């Protein structure tokens, strides 16, 4: 399914939604299909949260962040996820990370960014905006299987509680809360196979791409 189109201008696909709704899989598949670059912005906050767990002050951690920090080991573990969600509520942390994300979004050749505030704050002018969601128990089960698959020991109950705590913090904060943009297409993946969700996202992007 890759390389269906190649595109030389800037073209931004913003994909927002709560944890484990399928954003990551959909974003990677859309990027691969259209030959766009992909940025998982959650990794930025995770890398920042990691530094804060190691003792750095939040704003200093955000300012010191380097692209290679996004490759660090252990960013997917639940402790780092919670730390990411906490630092992400600090306005100065978010402000320090805006420029990097906007530059990525407008690079030549097209870009897909997934996160919580891409369609609302980072790229309100994105050509395509999707809000990918699913019921919390469905999402918790997906995340539980993913964490177990990565050898991380967790219980289903803990995963559900962590996910609900993170959703509440991410949606309830004052600074760039998780929110569907008014002009976003919502994809509820609760009862969808991932292939269906990917196909719907690709169709939404294809409909907006200028024809060459
Ligand atoms: O997408 P993720 O689960 O890896 O994100 C980790 C945390 O980072 C999430 O709980 C909230 C925060 N985040 C954010 O506030 N804004 C983004 N654009 C992406 C993530």
Boltz pocket constraint, residues with backbone or C-beta under 6 A from the ligand:
constraints:
  - pocket:
      binder: B
      contacts: [[A, 17], [A, 19], [A, 20], [A, 41], [A, 42], [A, 43], [A, 45], [A, 46], [A, 81], [A, 84], [A, 85], [A, 88], [A, 89], [A, 114], [A, 115], [A, 116], [A, 117], [A, 118], [A, 166], [A, 170], [A, 176]]
      max_distance: 6.0
